[in-house]
Amino acid sequence: MFYNIDMDPLERLKLLSQHMEIEADNPTDCRAAIFGKNQADIPITEAVMPNGQKIKLLKTMQTSACERNCYYCPFRAGRDLRRATFKPDDLAATFLRLYQAKVVEGIFLSSGIIGGGVKTQDKMLDTADILRNKLHYKGYIHLKIMPGIEKDQLEQAMQLASRISVNLEAPNSTHLHKLAPKKVFLEELLQPLIWAEQIRSQKSPHRSWNRRWPSSATQFVVGAVGESDLELVAVSEKLFSQHKLKRIFYSTFNPLRDTPLEHYPAENPLRSHRLYQSSYLIRDYGFSLEDMPFSPQGFLPLDKDPKLAWAEQHLSWQPVEVNLADQHELIRIPGIGLKSAQTIIQARRSGKIKDISQLKRIGINSKKAAAFILLDGRQPAWQAQLL
């Protein structure tokens, strides 16, 4: 049911944002005095941008009504839940007021599906178009892409958004059917990600709001239907390499009342953390699927990060000479990242690095690195204490 007639815009935002745990961290609440005497809290999410900067996002939906019956979703059809909706002009105007009052800095717009993905996407596109071309908003818009949309709609979304995302939810059709039986993995979900990379590679972005194509992202539900880490990491590697996704999110499954999976056990959030770490190693550090330390059952270890597990298998008996290693070799050492590898290379121009204290002074996590390095042909004196 809809409960949006004569409902205060702030109340609708609160209602639409309930239970949304999509692609962001550190939820916070902010007061919105600009809405007059209604002083209720607005759900604001502090998200991390691709450049590492944080941004306050209004996470909301065009509508929380939905005709789909995804088994894990709080907004699934038939669930006893108070729902609400926004018309495009109302949502755009409400967001802009929050933005002008400096309550938020950007918007993450998703939606339940009513009347099919094409019709729902049109409503979301209308909202984004009003923001960009009528209200002249130049900030961050993350647009969720609905299942089964048309390619022209996707291109329009890319012309309006700062980022687009499609929730694949599962690593393949078999697992998706257990999560969302009315969704089709290839035609409805993966296809828009394929189109997005085709558009980026074949068309000029001159008609886009900032003359650049937006990045693409996706999200998986972790731990609901028996998928392995190997399955998730394998499809993630393909998404990074073949479809140029910038970010993959791993949402830890937690059962919800009045859903078919309500009696399933919650997943350990540390598992999602390890999946994030593995995806960064593949995306940024040159690791491959074969480098990941999977168990025979296809799972990553929970007791240590995958980079450390790899190093213990490959570097413990063949430590890396810090004074000779190139960037690719350096970033495989625990405690050394992309920036710190460059710092080491720059420091070597002034002479050899002979002591672990030199690494500490230039910001290297020497405790993590010590077991896997040589300094001018010698292992750090206190390496054995760390093993």
Residue pairs with C-beta under 8 A, 6 or more apart in sequence:
1 65
1 82
1 83
2 63
2 65
2 83
2 84
2 85
3 15
3 82
3 83
3 84
4 12
4 84
4 85
4 86
7 15
7 84
8 35
8 38
9 35
9 86
9 90
9 94
10 32
10 35
10 38
10 40
10 42
10 94
11 38
11 40
11 84
12 84
12 85
12 86
12 94
13 42
13 43
13 58
13 60
13 94
14 40
14 41
14 42
14 43
15 64
15 82
15 83
15 84
16 60
16 61
16 63
16 64
16 84
16 85
16 86
17 42
17 43
17 58
17 59
17 60
17 61
18 43
18 64
18 74
19 74
19 75
19 256
20 43
20 59
20 60
20 61
20 110
21 251
22 59
22 108
22 110
22 144
22 167
22 219
22 249
22 251
23 47
23 108
23 142
23 165
23 217
23 219
23 247
23 249
24 45
24 46
24 47
24 48
24 57
24 59
24 108
25 45
25 46
25 47
25 48
26 45
26 46
27 43
27 44
27 45
27 46
28 44
28 45
28 46
28 56
29 41
29 42
29 43
29 44
30 41
30 42
30 44
30 56
30 103
30 104
31 39
31 41
31 42
32 38
32 39
32 40
32 41
32 42
32 98
32 101
32 103
33 39
33 101
34 97
34 98
34 101
34 103
42 58
42 98
42 103
42 104
43 58
43 59
44 56
44 57
44 58
44 59
44 103
44 104
45 56
45 57
45 58
45 59
45 108
46 54
46 55
46 56
46 57
47 54
47 55
47 57
47 106
47 108
48 54
49 55
49 140
50 215
50 246
50 247
55 105
55 106
55 140
56 103
56 104
56 105
56 106
57 104
57 105
57 106
57 107
57 108
57 140
57 142
58 95
58 98
58 104
58 106
58 107
58 108
59 108
59 110
60 86
60 91
60 95
60 107
60 108
60 109
60 110
61 75
61 109
61 110
61 111
61 112
62 85
62 86
62 88
62 91
62 109
62 110
62 111
62 112
62 120
62 123
62 124
62 127
63 83
63 84
63 85
63 86
63 111
63 112
63 114
63 120
63 123
64 75
64 81
64 83
64 84
64 85
64 112
65 75
65 83
65 85
65 112
65 114
66 73
66 75
66 76
66 77
66 112
66 113
66 114
67 77
67 112
67 113
67 114
67 115
68 76
68 77
68 112
68 113
68 147
68 180
68 182
68 183
69 76
69 77
69 78
69 180
69 181
69 182
70 76
70 169
70 179
70 180
70 182
70 183
71 178
71 179
71 180
71 181
71 224
71 259
71 260
71 261
72 179
72 180
72 221
72 224
72 253
72 255
72 256
72 259
72 261
73 180
73 259
74 81
74 256
74 259
75 81
75 83
75 112
76 259
79 258
79 259
80 258
81 258
83 112
86 94
86 127
88 123
88 124
88 126
88 127
88 129
88 130
89 126
89 130
91 109
91 127
92 127
92 130
92 131
92 134
92 135
93 135
95 104
95 107
95 131
96 131
96 135
96 137
98 104
99 105
99 137
99 139
105 139
105 140
106 139
106 140
106 141
106 142
106 162
107 131
107 140
107 141
107 142
108 142
108 144
109 124
109 127
109 128
109 141
109 142
109 143
109 144
110 144
111 120
111 123
111 124
111 144
111 146
112 120
113 120
113 146
113 147
114 120
116 148
117 146
117 147
117 148
117 149
117 188
118 146
118 148
118 149
118 150
118 153
120 146
121 145
121 146
121 149
121 153
121 157
122 153
124 143
124 144
124 146
124 157
125 143
125 153
125 156
125 157
125 160
128 141
128 143
128 157
128 160
128 161
129 156
129 160
131 137
131 141
131 160
132 138
132 141
132 160
132 209
138 209
138 210
139 162
140 162
140 163
141 160
141 161
141 162
141 163
142 161
142 162
142 163
142 164
142 165
143 157
143 160
143 161
143 163
143 164
143 165
144 164
144 165
144 166
144 167
145 154
145 157
145 164
145 165
145 166
145 192
147 183
147 184
147 188
147 189
148 184
148 187
148 188
149 192
151 195
154 164
154 192
154 195
154 196
154 199
155 195
155 199
155 203
157 164
158 164
158 196
158 199
158 200
158 205
158 208
158 213
158 214
159 205
159 207
159 208
159 209
160 208
160 209
161 214
162 210
162 214
162 215
163 214
163 215
163 216
163 217
163 246
164 196
164 214
164 215
164 216
164 217
165 216
165 217
165 218
165 219
166 189
166 190
166 192
166 193
166 216
166 218
167 189
167 218
167 219
168 176
168 185
168 189
168 190
168 193
168 218
168 219
168 220
168 235
169 176
169 179
169 180
169 183
169 189
169 219
169 220
169 221
170 176
170 178
170 179
170 180
170 185
170 220
170 221
170 225
170 227
171 220
171 227
171 231
171 232
171 234
171 235
172 185
172 231
172 235
173 184
173 185
173 186
175 225
175 226
175 227
175 231
176 183
176 185
176 189
178 224
178 225
178 226
179 221
179 224
179 225
183 189
193 216
193 218
193 239
193 243
193 245
194 243
196 216
196 243
197 216
197 242
197 243
197 244
199 213
200 213
200 244
205 211
205 212
205 213
208 214
215 245
215 246
215 247
216 243
216 244
216 245
216 246
217 245
217 246
217 247
217 248
217 249
218 239
218 245
218 248
218 249
219 248
219 249
219 250
219 251
220 227
220 232
220 248
220 249
220 250
220 251
220 275
221 251
221 253
222 232
222 250
222 251
222 252
222 253
222 267
222 271
222 272
222 275
223 252
223 253
223 266
223 267
223 268
223 271
223 272
224 253
224 261
224 264
224 267
228 297
228 298
228 299
229 271
229 274
229 275
229 278
229 292
229 294
229 298
229 299
229 300
230 289
230 292
230 294
230 298
230 299
231 298
232 250
232 275
233 275
233 278
233 279
233 282
233 289
233 292
233 294
233 300
234 289
236 248
236 275
236 278
236 279
236 282
237 282
237 288
237 289
239 245
239 248
240 248
240 279
240 282
240 283
248 279
250 272
250 275
250 276
250 279
251 272
252 266
252 267
252 268
252 269
252 271
252 272
253 261
253 264
253 266
253 267
254 266
254 267
255 261
255 262
255 263
255 264
255 265
255 266
256 262
268 302
270 302
271 299
271 300
271 302
274 300
274 301
274 302
274 305
274 306
275 300
277 305
277 306
277 307
278 287
278 292
278 300
278 306
281 287
281 291
281 292
281 306
281 307
282 288
282 289
284 338
285 307
285 331
285 332
285 338
286 328
286 331
286 332
287 307
287 310
287 332
291 310
292 300
292 306
292 310
293 300
293 301
293 306
293 309
293 310
293 313
294 300
295 301
300 306
300 309
301 309
304 312
305 334
307 332
307 334
308 334
308 368
310 332
311 332
311 333
311 334
311 371
311 372
315 332
315 333
315 371
315 372
316 371
316 372
319 371
319 372
319 373
319 374
319 379
320 329
320 330
320 332
320 333
320 372
320 373
320 374
321 373
321 374
321 375
321 376
321 377
322 330
322 344
322 353
322 359
322 373
322 374
322 375
323 348
323 352
323 353
323 375
323 376
327 341
327 342
327 345
330 336
330 341
330 344
330 345
331 337
331 338
331 341
333 369
333 372
333 373
334 365
334 368
334 369
334 371
334 372
335 364
335 365
335 366
335 367
335 368
335 369
336 344
336 364
336 365
336 369
340 362
340 363
340 364
340 365
343 362
343 363
343 364
344 353
344 359
344 362
344 364
347 353
347 358
347 362
352 376
353 359
353 375
353 376
354 375
354 376
355 375
356 366
356 370
356 375
356 380
356 381
356 382
357 366
359 366
359 369
359 375
360 366
366 380
367 386
370 380
370 382
370 383
370 386
371 383
371 386
371 387
373 379
373 380
